[in-house]
Amino acid sequence: MLGAILFMKELNDFYNHGFGWICRPCERELAVIDTKPQKHSRVFQEGEAESRNPVLSNVALAKWTDKTQRFLTCPRCGLTEAVEKS
């Protein structure tokens, strides 16, 4: 799978930061919103430590919409982009 990432063309709305695909518009929007200090560390937000409904530290993390990994979708804004592998 890592080899597939190396041969993909540059995407307009998503980029791979090494741990997954990030939605660029949502990341910009969340950077503006995320100016307030957090009360808890990321450990308490992402794991099973505090609740059954964990909150990811990056909600702009995109997901593949199909098994062939041809389309990425942002669960936050619904933006979808086709991925061409070269």
FIROFI-899200 format. One line per 10 residues: number of its first residue (from 1); their letters; for each residue x, y, z of C-alpha. Coordinates in steps of 0.02 Angstrom, whole numbers, plus 50000, padded with zeros to 5 digits. Last residue first. Example, Ala and Ser with C-alpha at 12.3 -4.5 7.8 and 13.67 -1.06 7.14 Angstrom:
! FIROFI-899200
2) SA) 50684/49947/50357 ~ 50615/49775/50390
! end
This chain:
! FIROFI-899200
86) SKEVAETLGC) 49996/50320/49394 ~ 49858/50301/49521 ~ 49714/50420/49494 ~ 49618/50466/49651 ~ 49442/50531/49633 ~ 49392/50665/49757 ~ 49248/50676/49879 ~ 49201/50818/49997 ~ 49075/50762/50127 ~ 49116/50902/50250
76) RPCTLFRQTK) 49163/50804/50407 ~ 49175/50626/50340 ~ 49299/50682/50206 ~ 49289/50563/50059 ~ 49427/50482/49956 ~ 49388/50387/49797 ~ 49488/50256/49700 ~ 49539/50146/49846 ~ 49484/49982/49762 ~ 49384/49938/49917
66) DTWKALAVNS) 49275/50093/49902 ~ 49239/50255/49994 ~ 49414/50276/50064 ~ 49415/50386/50218 ~ 49477/50562/50250 ~ 49549/50631/50413 ~ 49476/50805/50439 ~ 49421/50760/50616 ~ 49603/50765/50673 ~ 49616/50738/50861
56) LVPNRSEAEG) 49487/50602/50847 ~ 49343/50607/50971 ~ 49307/50446/51063 ~ 49126/50396/51095 ~ 49135/50255/51224 ~ 49208/50374/51350 ~ 49357/50419/51457 ~ 49503/50303/51427 ~ 49446/50217/51268 ~ 49565/50320/51167
46) EQFVRSHKQP) 49560/50477/51064 ~ 49506/50620/51177 ~ 49584/50566/51341 ~ 49753/50535/51259 ~ 49741/50703/51169 ~ 49761/50793/51334 ~ 49613/50871/51420 ~ 49556/51051/51444 ~ 49605/51110/51271 ~ 49650/51292/51244
36) KTDIVALERE) 49541/51392/51123 ~ 49614/51435/50951 ~ 49550/51281/50861 ~ 49419/51370/50755 ~ 49546/51446/50635 ~ 49643/51284/50618 ~ 49477/51192/50596 ~ 49436/51290/50439 ~ 49608/51262/50362 ~ 49600/51075/50404
26) CPRCIWGFGH) 49425/51064/50335 ~ 49476/51140/50167 ~ 49633/51029/50154 ~ 49550/50862/50193 ~ 49688/50750/50265 ~ 49736/50578/50199 ~ 49817/50460/50322 ~ 49966/50431/50436 ~ 50106/50496/50325 ~ 50037/50671/50297
16) NYFDNLEKMF) 49943/50624/50140 ~ 49857/50769/50054 ~ 49676/50800/50005 ~ 49579/50931/49906 ~ 49679/50951/49747 ~ 49770/50785/49742 ~ 49949/50765/49681 ~ 49968/50609/49575 ~ 49988/50441/49656 ~ 50146/50337/49634
6) LIAGLM) 50216/50352/49810 ~ 50049/50314/49891 ~ 50032/50152/49794 ~ 50202/50095/49857 ~ 50143/50119/50036 ~ 50000/50000/50000
! end
